[in-house]
Amino acid sequence: MKYDLRNIEYQHDYIYKVFFEDGSFGDVDFAKVIDSVKPCQILMNLDLFKQAYIHPELKTLTWADDLDYDPIILYYKANNIPFPASWGEIQ
């Protein structure tokens, strides 16, 4: 599936470069997500943030305690695709 992650590379601060099954890739900055989404605030600890991995079944970016990021939103952000208005506000 094109939204499945193939690889991730930590860049700096709260940014990961993410690579997808369809060959696309891009940088995603998680700073706003971490700041505004309460469950993600644990990732303010940069050492914990850097421990992301690709979940073996879900194929998306995952951290401790199975905290993950929606693969479709991740794909849109990495590829600079505008979110549909019907999705509402996306962090």
N, C-alpha and C positions, 0 to 999 in steps of 0.2 A: 504494500500500500504506500502511496507516495508520501503520506504523513509520518511514516515510520522513520525513526532516527537510525542512521548508519554509524555516525561518529559524533563526538563532541570534543571541543578543545577550549579550555579555559583561556581567556584573553587577558583581562585585567579588571579591576574593580568588580562590578557585578555583571560582567559580559561574558557570554559563551558564544563561540562560533559553533553552529549546529549544521550537520550534514544529513540530508534526507535520502531515502531510497531512490527517488527519481533523479538524483544527481544535483539537485539544487542545494544551496547552502547560504548562510548569512549570519551576521552577528545579531544577537538579541541581548538587550540591556534589561536586566531584571530590577534595577534600582527602584522604579516607580511601583512595581508589583510588591516588592519587599516592604516598601514604605507604607503602602495603602491597604494591603490585604493581610488581615491579622494572622492567619495561620502561617503566612510566609515570613513574618517578622523574625522568626527564629534564624532565618538566613542572613540577618544583619551580621552575624558572626561569620566573617569572611572565610575562616578556616573550614567551617561547616559548608558554606556555599561552594567552596572549591571541591567538595567531595561528591559532587553530582555524578551520576552514572546513568547508563541507558537501562531501563527496566527490561529484563529479559523477555517478558511476555507482552507488555504494553508498548515497548519500543519508543518510550518517550523519556524526557529528562526527569530524573527522580533524585530525591535527596533522602536523608535519614527519615525513619518513620513513614516511609512510602509517601512523602510529600512530593507531588509531581505537578507538571504543568501541562495543560491540555495540548495535545499534539497538533491539533488543527490550528489553534491560535498561535502556537509556536511556529508553525509553517508559514502562516500569513505574515507574522512579524519578521521572520528571517528573510522572506522573499519580498518584503515591502508591498504586500497586497492589501488594499484598503478593506477594512472590515465592513460587512453589510450593515446598514443602519438598523436593521431588525435585530441585530445582536446586542444593541444597547452599548453602554460604555465599557470598553475593554481596557484593562491595565496591562 
